[in-house]
Amino acid sequence: MENDQQQTIKFGTDGWRGLIADDFTFHNVRRVARAIASYILKNEDPSQGVVVGYDTRFASKQAARIAAEVLAAAGIPVKLAADYVPTPAISLAVKSLGAAGGVVITSSHNPWNWNGVKFKGKFGGSATPAMMKAVEQELRADARPSGTKAPIEDVDLKQPYIEAICRFVDLDVIAKANFKFAIDSMHGSGRGILAQIFSEHGIQHVAIRQELNPLFPGINPEPIQPHVAMLQQIVVQQGCHAGFATDGDADRIGAVAEDGSFVDSHKIFAVLLRWLLERKQWSGEVVRAFNTTRMLDRIASKYGRKLNECSIGFKYIADLMMEREIVAGGEESGGIGYSRYLPERDGILNSLLLANVMAEEKKPLGQLVADLQKEYGPHYYGRRDLHIPDAVKQNAIKRASDGGTTRLAAFPVLKKESLDGIKFFLDAPANGNGAEPWVLFRASGTEPLLRVYAEAASPELVNEILLHAESFVMNNE
């Protein structure tokens, strides 16, 4: 059993994250690796081995070597990435090599002083909630599996990954379109990959924040505002037609239009979905998380595709992808995936696909977004993260759920949904055929944080709804 000196390690939606030196220590990495090894020995074929990779954070490389040694000591062969590599490259390697699972040392988009461990299933995506629960049980039991020491082989996971994602796009069409792209790797493990692909195919580009810097100076490696400010400047200064940003482990995307304006994940997903259904005619249903734009519902409806709405977290999208064919599935934080590739997010693949859409439509990114707003009605989106005491958070959720709450300031509540958090549909101007206005209150399960999301037919209305929602949470109304 865990002794009193052992810190409690809790797994979130995609693995475990902690503060470097405080929670994220080599000792705790060994504990997590032992739990994963024990899980694999009991539930998978250990002879298939495990793929281990890592990002550009402080101590990631050393932690990956430690995890590999623990797995090998338990009798599980390991293929260890020879260099920093995007998380989706690990997932791809797991699936294509037929491995029993994958381990990635990363904490994705978190600030510089965090690190963590992600666990990938043999299907090439995040471990299911049931798998994570089983690993947690092994951890609580302080599992210490041992076996005949297996080999650790250093392998290049980058080149097979580059070849796989390039098969999904037409790089010749992108090159002929003569567009210029800005690439921002945010000092993360996507560094150099898009630049290499563009260079090899004669595609004009300018690349920033490619160098290794585990301090992520001035930013969190998250492809949203304000962290994309440098990319926005570069796009305008260098006359680019779009800018693409990937997060710390390159599984999520953010983008910038030719005028320097930020293009959020909702618009990216909508641009890609419309193209896949109209031009590519990929088969399958559509899935989106509860906190994403309902423009996707309108696009899916136009092309006669079933739209599935799921709880927040890419694992719920991935679960559906393993059940049936999903043309595309996406979440609010910039994770978009495709059944015909992997049940996994991939920021670099999505950057290439966006470039492909632009090239085929012969339009810069901002124009593609404007076309969508014109055809499917104006949809604008906003989010506020409220760092508040737990008592205030719980009280706000209770009042939001309460049948007695029938208004948000001047706006009557037409209906409520509670798939993941509490969503109000509001009686507010829809600007012709614009977005049905809604606001979602969702409390974090792990920290004193409540997120408020809103969509409406104008940026002004989004801001007004968010202000009223914030007042509601703080109990000022």
N, C-alpha and C positions, 0 to 999 in steps of 0.2 A: 504493500500500500504506500501511498504518498506520505513521506514524512513531513514533519512540521516545517522543515527548512525549505521544502519544495514549493515554488510559486505555483499558483493555480494557472493553468493554460486553458483558455477557452477558444474554441473554434468559431469563427464567423461564417458568413455565407460561402467563402472561398478558401478557407484555411485559417491560419493563425497569424496575427500581427502584434508587434509589441515595440516598445521604445528600446532603441539600441542601448546596451549596457545595463539597462534597468530590467526589462523583461526579455528582450532579445539578446540572449547570451549563448555562447557555444554549448554550455551545459544544457540549456533548454532546447537548443536545436537537436542535440543528441537524444533528449527525451522524446521529442516529436518524431524523429527519424526511427527510434526504436518502436514507437507505437504504430507507425506506418508499416514498418517491416513485419511486425507481428500480425497486423491486419492482412497483409499480402500473403503471408505464410498460411493463414487460416482460410482465406476466401478466394485467392487467385492461384494461378500456376506460377510459383516463384521462379521456375526455370526460364520463364519468358523475360525475366529481368525488369529493371526499372530505369527510366530515363531521368537524369538529374540535370537541371540547368539553373541559371542565376542571372540577376540583373546587374545594374551598374552601381548599386548602393554600397555604402561602407560595409566591408566584411562579407559581402555576398559570396565572393569567390571562395573564401576560406570556409564559410558555412556550408557551401555546396560540397566541398571536398569532405568535410566532416560528416555530412548526411550520407554521402556516397560510401564512406568507410563503415558507417554503422550498418547500412543495408548489406554491404558485401560481407561484413562479419557475421551477419545472420544467414549467410548462404545464398543471397540474392545477387545475381550478376548486375553490374551497373554500367550504363553508357553515360558518361559525364561530358557535358558540353565543353568544348575546347575554348570557348569564348563567351562573352556576354551575349545573350540571345533573347529575342522576344518570347513572352510566355506562349503565344500561339504556335511558335516553332517547336516547343516542347510537346504540346498537345498533338501536333501533326506527327512528330517522331514516334510518340507513344502508339498512335493508331497505325502508322505505316510500317513500323517495325514489329507490330503485334506484341508490344510490351505489356506487362501486368499493371503498369501505372506510371505516373510521372510526379516528380517533386521539383518545385521551382522556389528558389530563394528570392523573394521579392515582397515589397508591400505596395506595389502598384503605383497609385497616385499620391500616396501619403507624403507628408513633409520629410525632409532629409534625415531626421533623427529616428525614423521608424524603419523596421525591416520585418520580414515574416516568411512563412512557408505556405505555399499553395500545394494542394494535392490534386492530381488529375487522374481520372478513371481510364481504364483500358480502351474506352470508346473515343478518347481524344477530346475530352471536355472536363469541366470541373466535376469533382466527386459529388455524387448525389448526397442529399441530406442524410439518408440512411447510412451511407458509407462514412460520412464525417462523424456520425454518432458512434459508429463501431470503432473508429480510430480513437475517438475521445475515451471510450470505455477502456481500450488498451492502455491509454495514457494514464487514466486514473488507477489502473491496476499495476502501474509501473512495470509494464512488460519489458522483459530483457531477453529477447530471442537470440539464440546462437546457432551456428551451424558450421559446416565446412566452408572456410573462407572462399568467397567467389571473386572473380576478377573485376577490376574497374578499368574500363576502356575509355580513353579520351576520344571523342568523336566530333566531327564538324557537323553541326546541326543547321548551320546557316544556309549553306548552298542548296541542300535538298528543299529547304523551306522556300528560298527564293524561286527555285524552279517550279514548285507547286503553286505559289500564288500567281506567278506569271502566266500559268496555263489558263487562268480565269479571265484574263484581259487581252485586248488586242493592242500590243505595244506599238505596232507599226502605224495603226490608226492614230494613236496618241502622238507619235512623232510627227506624222504628216500634218496634224492640226496646227502645229507651230505655236502652241500655247507655252507660256512660261509659268513654272510652278515654284512656290516657296515651300521648303520642307523644314519643319521644326521638330527635332527629336527630343527636345526638352531634357537633354543630357541623359536620356534613358536608353534602354537596351535595343531600341529600334535604330540606334545610331549607325549611319552609313549605308543602311540597306536600300532605302528609296533612292538615295543619291547614286548608289552603284547601279541600280536598275535603270535609272534615267540616263546616266552617263553611257552605259553600254548600248543604249538604244537611241542616242543622239537627241534626247528630250531636254529642252532648255530648263534649267532649274537653278535656284540659289538655296543653299542649305545653311541653317543656323543651329546653334546649340548641339553640335554633333560630338563635341569633345567630352571626354570622361571627366565628370566633376560630381562626386558623391554629395556635395553640399547643395546642389541644385540652386546656385546663387540667385537670390531675389524671387524665387518662385517655388510653388509646389508643382511637381511634374504632372499637372492635371490640365488637360486641353480645354480649359474654359477661361472666361474672363475672371480676374485681371491677368492671369498667367500667360495669356497669348498676346499681350501688348506688343512685345518685340516683333512677333510674326506679323501683326497688323501693320506696324511701321514698315517692315521690309517689303511687304506686298505692294504698298503704295510707292515707296521710294524706288523699287526696282521694276515697277510696271508689270507686276505678275497678274495672271488671270485668276489665280486662286492660291491659297496657302493651306497646307495640311499639317496638323500637329498630332503627335501620338504621345500617350502618357508614359510613365516610368517604365512599364513593362510592355508597352506597345500593343496592348489589346484593345485600346479605346482611341477614338478619333475626335478631333475638333477641327473646324475649318474656318477660313477667312475668305470673304468675297473680294473681287477686284478693287472695290472702293475702300478696302480696309475694314469693312464691317464684319463682326463675328457671325458665323453661321452655326447655330446650335445643332445638337444631335437630332432633334426632331426634323429639322429641315433637311439635314443630310440623309436621314432615313427615308424621308418622303421623296427626295430627288432620286435616290437609288431604287426605291420600290417602283416608282412610276416607270423608270427605264427598264427594269427587269420584267415587268408585266407587259409593257407596251412593245418594246424593241426585242428583248431577248425571249420573251414568252416562256420563261422558266415556269415549271408547274409547281403546284403546292399552295398551301394556305399561308396566311400572314399571322404573325403573333407580335403583340406589343405589350409592354408593361403598363400597369394601371396609371402611372404618372406621365404617360407620353401623349403626344398630340393626337386629337381625333381626326386630323386631316387624313391620317392613314386609313381610317375607317371609310372615308369617302373615296379614296383611291382604290382600296380593295373592292368596294361595292361596284365601282365603275367597271372593273375587269372581272366581276362575278366571282371573286375569291372570298372564302370564309375568313373572317377576322377573329382571332382569339385574343382575349385580354387576360393577362396573368398577373400574379403578385410581383412585387418589385424585387429584382435580383435576377441575374442572367441564368442562374441555375434552373429557374422555372421555365424559361424559354428553351434551354437545352433539353430539359425533360420532355417537352413537347416535340422537339426535333428528333428525339430518339423513338418516339411513338409513331410519328407520321411525317409525311413530307411537308416541310415548311420552306417556302420560297425565300423568306427573309424574316428574321426576328430581331427586335431591337429594344433597347432600354434608354432611359433618360440620360444616363451618364456617358453615352457615346459608344456603347457596346452593341455591335450589329453582327449577326452571323447568318449562315446559310446551310440548310440541310445537305446540299450537294457538295459542301466542302467539309465542315467539321461542326459539331455542336459546341462551338467556341467563338468568342469575339476575336476580331483581328483588325487593329487600326491601320496596319500597313496595306493589307488587302483592300480595305475600304477606301484608302487614299487612291490606290490604283484604279479601283472601280469608278470613283468620282471623276478622275482624270479621263477615263474611258467614256463616261457619259458626256462630259464637256466636249470631247473630241468628236463623238458621233453626232451630237446635237449642234456642234459648231457654235457653242455659246459659252461665255465665261460663267463662273459659278453663280454670281449674283443674278444674272439673267435667268438662269434655270430656276432659282428660288422665286423670282418675280413672276415667272410663268405659272408656277404652282399656285401662288397666292391669287393670281388672276382666275385660273381655271377652277380651283377648289374653294375659293373664298379666303379672305384674310384670316390667318391664324398667327397669333403672337403668344409668347410664352415667357414666364418668369418664375424664379424660385428665391425664397429667402430661407436662410438657415438661422434659426433662433436658438442661441445658447442660453438656456434658462434652467432654473432649478427643477428637479424631478417633480416636485409637488405642483408647480405651475403647469408643467407639461401634462401631467395626468389630469389635472383639473380642466385644462382646455379640451383634451380629447373627450372627457366625460360630457362636457357641455355640448361639444360638437355632435356627439352621438345622441344626445338627449332629444326626444321628440318635441320638447318645448322650444327648441331653437328653430325658428322658422324664417329668420331674416339674417342677413349679414349687412349691417348698416342699412342703406336705403334699398338693398336688393333682396326681394323675397327669394327663399330657397324653394325651388320647384320640386326637387327630389334629392335623396341622398343615396350614396353607394358606399359599401364598407368592405370591399374586397381586400384592401391593404391600407389601413388608415380610414379616414372619413372624408368623402368627396361630396361637396355641395354643387348642384347644378343651379345656376342663378338666373333670375329673371332680369337680365341686363341687355343692353343693345347688342344685337348680333351684326350690325353694319351690313344689312342686306343678307347675303348668303354666307356671312363670316362664321367664325367658330362659335359654337354654343359655349357661353361663359361657364367655367367651373373653377373651383378651388379645392385643393386637397390638403388636409392636415395629417401629417404622419410623424409619429414619435419614434425616435431611435430606441432600439431595444438595448443598446449597449452604453449609451452616454447621455448626459443631460442636454439633449438636442431635440428640437422639433422642427421639421422641415415643412414649409408651406409652398405649394406649387399652384400656379394658376395659368389658365389659357383663356384668351378672349380675342375679339376681332380688331383690337387696336392696342398698341403698346401703352397708351395712356390708360385704357381701361384695365389692362393687366396690372399696372402700377397701383391704380386706385383700389382694385380688389385685394392686392397684397397688403396695402396699408391698412385696410379695414380688417383683414385677416390677422395681421400682427396685433392690432388693437384688441381684437376678440380674444386672442391667446393671452395677452397681458391683462385681460379682464377689465379693460377700460370702457367697454361698451355696456 
